[in-house]
Amino acid sequence: MRIQHWQDVASLLVGVWLVLSSFVLDLSGAAVWITIALGLGAMLFAIEAFFIPSYLEEWGEMLLGLALVLAPWTVGYESTSATVSSALSGLLVILFGGWELMTDRDFATWWHDRWHHPAA
């Protein structure tokens, strides 16, 4: 196991917060299960990055982040604290994933080769 990017640790902590927030914020209804499921997903993507580093998990994290941002309004969370926690956590996960993609050498090399050297 090797931690290459601090953003993976930060995403892991956001995932832990999401799981715990269901109990800390005393969420109810669909917000509980959606928050726990998306939090576990963020945790799994972050842990996967420790063992099999690639840029693909960042795309997964950013999709989970988008789901976290949209969930309060698509599902209709009852409490304001659930909405704020989900939206802010989602934005953080998107930010960390995007930041890591922009600073990852493997992704930058792939991106440069893909778009600056078209296949002949």
C-alpha positions as CSV (number, residue, x, y, z in Angstrom):
1,M,0.0,0.0,0.0
2,R,1.3,3.4,-1.0
3,I,-0.4,6.8,-0.7
4,Q,0.5,8.8,-3.8
5,H,-1.9,11.7,-3.4
6,W,-3.1,13.5,-0.3
7,Q,-6.5,14.0,-2.1
8,D,-7.2,10.3,-1.7
9,V,-6.8,10.6,2.1
10,A,-9.1,13.7,2.0
11,S,-11.7,11.8,0.0
12,L,-11.5,8.9,2.4
13,L,-12.2,11.3,5.3
14,V,-15.1,12.8,3.5
15,G,-16.5,9.3,3.0
16,V,-16.1,8.6,6.7
17,W,-17.9,11.8,7.5
18,L,-20.7,10.9,5.3
19,V,-21.2,7.5,7.0
20,L,-21.0,9.1,10.4
21,S,-23.1,12.1,9.5
22,S,-26.2,9.9,9.3
23,F,-25.9,9.4,13.0
24,V,-24.3,12.7,14.1
25,L,-26.9,14.8,12.2
26,D,-29.7,12.4,13.1
27,L,-30.8,12.0,9.5
28,S,-34.0,10.3,8.5
29,G,-35.7,8.8,5.5
30,A,-33.9,8.3,2.3
31,A,-31.1,10.7,3.3
32,V,-29.7,8.1,5.7
33,W,-29.3,5.3,3.2
34,I,-28.2,7.5,0.3
35,T,-25.6,9.2,2.4
36,I,-24.3,6.0,3.8
37,A,-24.1,4.3,0.4
38,L,-22.4,7.2,-1.3
39,G,-20.1,7.7,1.7
40,L,-19.1,4.0,1.5
41,G,-18.6,4.4,-2.3
42,A,-16.3,7.4,-1.8
43,M,-14.3,5.4,0.9
44,L,-13.9,2.4,-1.4
45,F,-12.7,4.5,-4.3
46,A,-10.2,6.2,-2.0
47,I,-8.9,3.0,-0.5
48,E,-8.7,1.4,-4.0
49,A,-6.4,4.3,-5.0
50,F,-4.0,3.3,-2.2
51,F,-3.6,-0.3,-3.6
52,I,-4.1,0.1,-7.4
53,P,-3.3,3.7,-8.2
54,S,-4.7,4.9,-11.5
55,Y,-6.7,7.9,-12.6
56,L,-9.9,6.0,-13.1
57,E,-11.0,6.1,-9.5
58,E,-11.0,9.9,-9.6
59,W,-13.7,9.7,-12.3
60,G,-15.7,7.4,-10.1
61,E,-15.3,9.7,-7.1
62,M,-16.3,12.7,-9.1
63,L,-19.5,10.9,-10.2
64,L,-20.3,10.0,-6.6
65,G,-19.6,13.7,-5.7
66,L,-22.1,14.8,-8.4
67,A,-24.7,12.3,-7.0
68,L,-24.1,13.8,-3.5
69,V,-24.7,17.3,-4.8
70,L,-27.9,16.3,-6.7
71,A,-29.4,13.9,-4.2
72,P,-30.9,16.4,-1.8
73,W,-33.0,17.9,-4.5
74,T,-33.8,14.8,-6.5
75,V,-34.8,12.7,-3.5
76,G,-36.0,15.6,-1.4
77,Y,-34.1,15.5,1.9
78,E,-36.1,16.6,4.9
79,S,-33.5,18.4,6.9
80,T,-31.4,21.3,6.0
81,S,-28.3,19.8,7.7
82,A,-28.6,16.7,5.4
83,T,-28.8,18.9,2.4
84,V,-25.8,21.1,3.4
85,S,-23.7,18.1,4.4
86,S,-24.4,16.2,1.2
87,A,-23.9,19.2,-1.1
88,L,-20.7,20.3,0.6
89,S,-19.3,16.8,0.8
90,G,-20.1,16.2,-2.9
91,L,-18.3,19.4,-3.9
92,L,-15.3,18.4,-1.9
93,V,-15.1,15.0,-3.4
94,I,-15.4,16.5,-6.9
95,L,-12.7,19.1,-6.0
96,F,-10.3,16.5,-4.7
97,G,-10.8,14.2,-7.7
98,G,-10.4,17.0,-10.2
99,W,-7.4,18.3,-8.4
100,E,-5.7,14.9,-8.3
101,L,-6.4,14.4,-12.0
102,M,-4.8,17.8,-12.8
103,T,-1.7,17.0,-10.8
104,D,-1.3,13.3,-11.6
105,R,1.6,12.7,-14.0
106,D,0.2,9.5,-15.5
107,F,-3.1,11.1,-16.4
108,A,-1.3,14.2,-17.7
109,T,0.8,12.0,-20.0
110,W,-2.2,10.1,-21.2
111,W,-4.2,13.2,-21.8
112,H,-1.3,14.9,-23.7
113,D,-0.7,11.8,-25.8
114,R,-4.4,11.3,-26.5
115,W,-5.1,14.9,-27.6
116,H,-1.8,16.2,-28.9
117,H,-0.7,13.1,-30.9
118,P,-3.7,11.9,-32.9
119,A,-3.6,8.4,-34.2
120,A,-2.3,8.1,-37.7
